[in-house]
Amino acid sequence: MPDEIEIIAHDPDCIRLLQITDTHIFASEDADFDGVDTSASLEAVINQITEKDKQSDLVLVTGDLVHDPVVDAYSKLLHLLEELNVPTFCLPGNHDDPDLMHTTLNHSNVHTSKIISTECWNIILLDSFLKDSHSGRLEKQELEFLNQSLQGMSEKHVLLAIHHPLVSIDSAWMDAMSLENPEDLFALLQKYANVRGVIWGHNHQEFRANRDGLTLYGSPSTCVQFKPNSEYYIKDPLSPAYSVLLLHKDGRIEIDIRRL
């Protein structure tokens, strides 16, 4: 897979980025996630994007791409994502198989490259996959990759994307399977003031926070939503959604949610 891909934005002063996450695609046509047909819900999200947000510069898919990591599920996801007709970048979540993801998804407009370069911003995709666990971890080599990458990006703003949340979202059952070593990441980022934000999936709900000027954001899912502030799993009746991020030339990040 290519290490870096350059994107030429429609407006160099403002990158328009879409985040879709936790698509949970199944290989079987009959499977569902708590009553939701995840392929149908993703297709509805894609249809809305192509109708209302077709001028976007790129799409990030922030993990749990499939529910069970098999080739047929990734192939189905690839077919759906190709309909976006804009550069689309995927990173792994706890339901994924990173090796299978990289092998299956790098076709046409769909990529698993870890660095996206634009005129004023760089976007780095991080792998927090932890085998046999729903929690995540940034292993030593991933932190080293990030540190080495950031050393060459001092002239640009940087956005990081990952699957697992870095901070508590005040839902006990979800907090029990978040990133295991967020302080390792925060310690590294203290050296790089040009990192403006970190976005993630996993939550299946909207989450916003700020830590020392760093924007922290978790996006709703394209399928099932989880009730916020819950000790255990409760399905939220809110509809599937995706997020629109505007990355401004001055380093500001604006975020809006689009629900079906």
VEXDOBA-141605 format. One line per field, with one value per residue (C-alpha): residue in one letter; x, y, z. Coordinates in Angstrom, 2 decimals. Last residue first. Layout:
! residues N
r = [A	...]
east = [X	...]
north = [Y	...]
up = [Z	...]
//
This chain:
! residues 260
r = [L	R	R	I	D	I	E	I	R	G	D	K	H	L	L	L	V	S	Y	A	P	S	L	P	D	K	I	Y	Y	E	S	N	P	K	F	Q	V	C	T	S	P	S	G	Y	L	T	L	G	D	R	N	A	R	F	E	Q	H	N	H	G	W	I	V	G	R	V	N	A	Y	K	Q	L	L	A	F	L	D	E	P	N	E	L	S	M	A	D	M	W	A	S	D	I	S	V	L	P	H	H	I	A	L	L	V	H	K	E	S	M	G	Q	L	S	Q	N	L	F	E	L	E	Q	K	E	L	R	G	S	H	S	D	K	L	F	S	D	L	L	I	I	N	W	C	E	T	S	I	I	K	S	T	H	V	N	S	H	N	L	T	T	H	M	L	D	P	D	D	H	N	G	P	L	C	F	T	P	V	N	L	E	E	L	L	H	L	L	K	S	Y	A	D	V	V	P	D	H	V	L	D	G	T	V	L	V	L	D	S	Q	K	D	K	E	T	I	Q	N	I	V	A	E	L	S	A	S	T	D	V	G	D	F	D	A	D	E	S	A	F	I	H	T	D	T	I	Q	L	L	R	I	C	D	P	D	H	A	I	I	E	I	E	D	P	M]
east = [-30.49	-28.32	-25.62	-23.36	-21.26	-17.64	-15.51	-11.75	-9.59	-5.96	-5.74	-6.21	-9.48	-10.27	-14.02	-15.30	-18.61	-19.81	-21.92	-25.22	-27.56	-30.82	-31.29	-33.24	-30.33	-29.71	-28.72	-25.50	-24.43	-23.54	-25.01	-24.04	-24.86	-27.26	-25.47	-26.39	-26.74	-25.73	-23.67	-22.16	-21.93	-18.58	-16.09	-14.24	-11.31	-10.08	-6.71	-6.54	-5.24	-7.81	-11.11	-14.17	-16.91	-18.72	-21.49	-22.56	-21.58	-18.56	-16.12	-15.19	-12.31	-11.07	-7.93	-7.34	-5.01	-1.56	0.59	1.69	3.87	6.00	3.00	1.70	4.07	2.80	-0.81	-0.10	1.52	-1.29	-3.83	-2.49	-5.38	-7.57	-11.24	-12.85	-13.91	-14.95	-17.66	-19.27	-18.95	-20.42	-18.99	-17.10	-13.75	-10.74	-8.65	-11.47	-10.62	-10.68	-7.96	-7.68	-5.09	-5.36	-2.23	-1.64	1.30	4.83	6.03	5.21	8.54	8.91	5.23	5.91	8.77	6.66	3.68	5.74	7.38	3.96	2.88	6.06	5.55	1.97	-0.99	-3.59	-7.25	-10.00	-12.36	-9.65	-8.38	-5.67	-5.32	-6.05	-5.10	-3.84	-3.41	-4.40	-2.47	-3.99	-1.76	-3.12	-2.26	-1.77	-3.07	-1.31	-2.96	-0.82	-1.67	-2.71	-5.62	-7.23	-10.55	-10.92	-10.05	-8.73	-6.84	-9.58	-8.86	-5.20	-5.12	-8.32	-7.09	-3.93	-5.84	-8.44	-11.38	-13.85	-11.50	-11.16	-8.96	-8.35	-9.96	-9.37	-11.75	-10.74	-14.00	-16.34	-18.60	-19.97	-16.63	-17.48	-20.36	-18.34	-15.48	-17.83	-19.14	-15.58	-14.68	-17.60	-16.75	-13.10	-13.85	-13.47	-16.79	-18.57	-16.93	-15.47	-15.11	-12.81	-12.61	-13.79	-12.32	-13.78	-12.08	-12.46	-16.19	-18.14	-20.60	-22.04	-25.79	-26.67	-23.56	-23.45	-27.15	-26.72	-23.66	-25.63	-28.46	-25.92	-24.46	-27.92	-28.65	-25.35	-25.87	-29.34	-30.34	-32.22	-29.58	-26.81	-28.15	-27.37	-29.50	-27.33	-24.34	-20.86	-21.69	-20.77	-20.17	-20.16	-18.50	-17.50	-18.11	-16.09	-16.36	-13.60	-13.91	-10.47	-10.67	-8.22	-7.15	-10.77	-11.59	-8.79	-5.89	-5.23	-1.78	-1.41	1.20	2.65	1.28	0.00]
north = [10.16	12.14	14.64	15.78	18.95	19.60	22.72	22.45	25.57	25.39	28.73	27.04	25.53	21.83	21.49	18.19	16.63	13.67	10.63	9.37	6.47	7.39	8.04	5.29	4.60	0.94	0.37	-1.43	-1.13	1.62	4.24	7.90	7.92	5.41	3.52	4.07	1.19	1.75	4.51	5.19	8.43	10.23	10.66	13.96	15.37	18.86	19.65	23.04	21.59	18.80	19.51	17.29	16.15	12.80	11.78	8.15	4.72	5.04	2.95	5.86	8.31	11.85	13.52	17.25	20.17	18.59	21.67	21.94	18.86	17.94	17.56	15.07	12.37	12.62	12.54	9.35	7.54	8.86	7.12	3.67	1.19	2.80	2.11	-1.17	-0.60	2.95	1.42	-0.51	2.41	5.08	8.42	8.98	8.47	9.60	8.39	6.72	3.73	3.81	6.31	9.49	12.21	15.72	17.76	21.42	21.97	23.40	21.10	17.98	16.14	15.37	14.37	11.30	10.09	10.46	8.71	5.79	5.49	5.44	2.69	0.71	0.88	-0.40	1.94	-0.12	-0.90	-2.60	-5.12	-7.75	-10.88	-8.95	-5.26	-2.90	0.73	1.48	5.21	7.23	10.49	13.54	16.33	19.84	23.04	21.90	18.37	15.15	11.93	9.53	5.96	4.52	2.08	3.16	3.16	5.24	2.38	-0.59	-0.99	-2.68	-6.40	-6.79	-3.92	-5.10	-8.71	-7.60	-5.33	-7.97	-5.93	-6.08	-4.13	-1.29	-0.87	2.23	3.16	5.99	7.16	9.38	10.52	8.56	7.62	4.56	2.80	2.65	0.23	-2.21	-2.07	-2.89	-5.96	-7.08	-6.55	-8.76	-11.44	-11.51	-12.25	-10.08	-10.43	-7.14	-5.19	-1.70	-1.61	1.32	5.01	5.36	8.67	10.37	12.91	16.26	16.80	18.39	15.46	16.42	16.58	13.95	11.78	11.97	11.11	8.07	7.01	7.21	5.15	2.58	2.41	1.78	-0.93	-2.68	-2.51	-4.04	-2.97	-5.33	-5.48	-5.69	-7.72	-10.89	-12.16	-10.94	-12.71	-11.16	-8.62	-4.91	-3.31	0.33	1.55	4.90	7.56	10.75	13.31	15.83	19.26	20.90	24.68	27.27	25.04	24.97	22.01	20.13	18.42	15.21	13.66	10.01	8.69	5.30	3.51	0.00]
up = [7.65	10.04	9.08	11.90	11.85	12.78	12.36	12.83	13.03	11.93	10.06	6.66	7.82	8.17	7.75	9.13	8.07	10.12	9.26	10.58	11.19	12.96	16.67	18.46	20.85	21.63	25.24	26.11	29.74	32.22	29.91	29.47	25.74	24.10	21.34	17.66	15.18	11.51	9.90	13.30	15.29	15.37	18.20	18.44	20.38	19.45	21.02	22.75	25.99	25.85	24.14	24.03	21.69	21.46	19.08	19.29	17.95	20.28	18.19	15.87	16.22	15.64	16.97	16.56	15.96	15.78	15.02	18.67	18.31	21.32	23.62	21.08	22.32	25.88	24.64	22.71	25.61	27.82	25.59	26.47	26.69	24.02	24.81	25.82	29.44	28.54	26.36	29.23	31.63	29.38	30.46	27.18	28.88	26.86	23.89	21.98	19.75	15.95	15.05	12.98	13.56	12.10	11.41	10.53	8.20	8.30	11.10	9.10	8.89	12.59	12.66	10.53	12.71	15.86	14.29	13.03	16.45	18.11	15.70	16.34	20.10	19.92	20.05	21.86	21.45	23.41	21.80	22.27	20.54	18.65	19.49	16.60	17.35	13.81	13.18	10.12	9.72	8.03	6.77	6.34	4.45	0.83	1.32	2.31	3.42	5.44	6.48	3.13	3.35	0.08	-1.78	-4.98	-7.38	-5.32	-2.06	-0.04	-0.07	0.91	3.40	5.11	5.19	6.97	9.38	10.33	11.57	14.45	16.76	14.29	11.22	9.09	5.77	3.30	0.58	-2.35	-3.98	-6.25	-3.32	-5.17	-4.66	-0.96	-1.59	-3.71	-1.23	1.65	-0.20	-0.89	2.78	3.85	1.26	2.35	6.00	9.11	10.95	11.63	8.83	8.67	12.42	11.78	10.99	7.40	6.24	3.16	0.92	-0.82	-0.39	-3.25	-3.31	0.08	-0.58	-3.20	-3.17	0.63	0.96	-1.30	0.70	3.95	2.42	1.20	4.69	6.15	3.57	4.22	8.00	7.94	11.45	13.79	16.49	13.87	10.95	9.00	6.10	3.21	4.72	4.42	7.11	7.08	10.48	9.19	12.35	10.87	8.28	8.44	5.65	4.98	3.38	3.37	3.64	2.25	-0.67	-1.90	-4.17	-2.42	-4.21	-2.28	-1.96	-0.98	1.41	2.38	-0.70	0.00]
//
